[in-house]
């Protein structure tokens, strides 16, 4: 059975919409996601660094459209693991685990890997929004489109724009 590795933030959890909401709440400034192509999140949102360290940030992330149904399908057909960097932001470890339990209850604790670096992760397919995670992966690489990676062109990645598109491939 093929092992599918799926990132959480930016693939299952909508970090951009959360940052837009937090920025509006704190500064009154409305940031248009459409205008952020090629910009790292930390540069796109003036208070982004503060927000990602805030208690509750990761726990209250919106679910990316189509991810729940797609992951239920993938979970029934493949050896699925959710792999997310959980060490960089102190609050994220518990918040990510609780978020997954709430929104993706069909994914067991044994399928969740919260780690530092993803360089040690092995599998057949990886779906991630960051090239730094895909670059060290030996299997098939799917880059999930987010504003920070929109301008990246790399023949080593298969670009996917939605969970519907991923479902049609898998």
N, C-alpha and C positions, 0 to 999 in steps of 0.2 A: 504494500500500500504506500502511495506517495505521501511524503511529509510536506505539509504546507505551513509555512511560517508567516504569521500576519502581525504587522505592527499595530499599535493601538492609536497613539496620537497622530492625527492627520490622515488616518486610514479608517479607523472605526469611530474615533472621537473627534469632533469638529472643533479644533483648537482656534481656528480663525474666527468663527462666529463668537466663540467665548471671549476672545481678545477684543473684538469689536464692541461687545456688550460691556465689558469691564472698562474699556477706554471711555465709552460714552458715559457710564456711571460716574467715573472719577473726574473726567475733564470736560464732559459735555461735548467733546469732539466726536463726530461721526466719521469713521474711516470706511471708505469704499473698498471692498476686497478686490474688485475688478482692477483697481489701479495699483496693485501691489506686485505685479509680475516681476519675478527675479529678485525681489527683496527678501532678505532673511526676516523672519518674524520679529526678531529683536529690534531690527531697524525700522520695520513698518509700524510698530506700535510704541510710541514714546514711553509708556508706562509698562510695557510688556514684561520686562525683567521683574518688576515689582509684583505684577499680577501672577506670574507663574510660581512665585514663592508664597502666595497668599493661601491661607488655609481655605479649603473648599474649591479651589480652582479646578483641580483634576476630578474631583468627586462630582461636580455639576456640569461637566462638559456635555454638549448635545451629541446625540448619536448621529453619525453620518447616514444619510438616506440610503436605504437598501442594504446596509451592512448586516442587520440582524437576520433577515431572510437568507442572504447569501451565505453567511457563516453557518447558519443551521444546515444548509445544503452541503457546504464544504465539510462540515463536521461529520455528516452522515456518509460521505463518500471518500474522505481522505483522513490521514493522521494529522489533525490540526493542532497547532500550538500558537498561542498569542504570546509574542515576545516584545517586551517594551522596556525601555531604559527607565528604571525606577529608582536609581541611586542618586542622580544628579540633583533632584529637587527633594528636600527632606520630607515634605508632606505627601509626595506623590505615591510612595510605595503602598501605604494603606488605602489611600483614596482610589488608586487605580484598581486594586483588588476589589474594593467595595463597589465601584462603578461597574466592573465586569459582572459581579454577582447579581447586581440589580438588572442590568440591561441584557446580559447574555448568560442566563442561568443554566443553559445547556452546555456551557464550557466549564469543565470541572477544574478544581484547583490544580490537578495534576497536569493540565494543559496550559497553565499560565507560568511564564518565565519572566520575572521582573529582575533585570540585571543591570550591570554597568555598561560594558561594551558588548556589542553584538558580534564581534569578531569570532567568538567561539561557537556560534550557532551554525548548525548544519541541517540541511534538508534538501528537498527537491525543488521547491518553489518558495520564493520570498516575495511578499507584497509589502512595500515600504514607501515612504515619501521622501526619504533622505538617501542620496547617493552614497554618503559615507557608510551607511549600513549595507547597502547593496554591493558596494565595491569589493568587500571581503567575502562575499557569499559565493560559493562554488556552483550552486544550482541555477535554475531559471529565475531571472530577476524581473519583477514587475514594479515599475515606478508609478505610484498612485499620484495623479496630478494634484498639486497644491500650488498656490501662487509662488512660493519660494523655489519651486523646481520647474516651473512652466517653460523657462527658456533653455533648459538643459536638453541637449541632444546627445544621446549616447547609444550607439548600436547594441551595446551589451544589455540594455534595458528594453523591456516591452512596456510601452506607456499605456496606462489604463486611466480612464477618466471617471469611471463610476463602478459601483458594484454590479450593476446590470451587465456591463461590459466584461467584467471578470467572470461572471456566471456563464456568459456565452463562450468564453474560452475554456473554462474548466468543466 
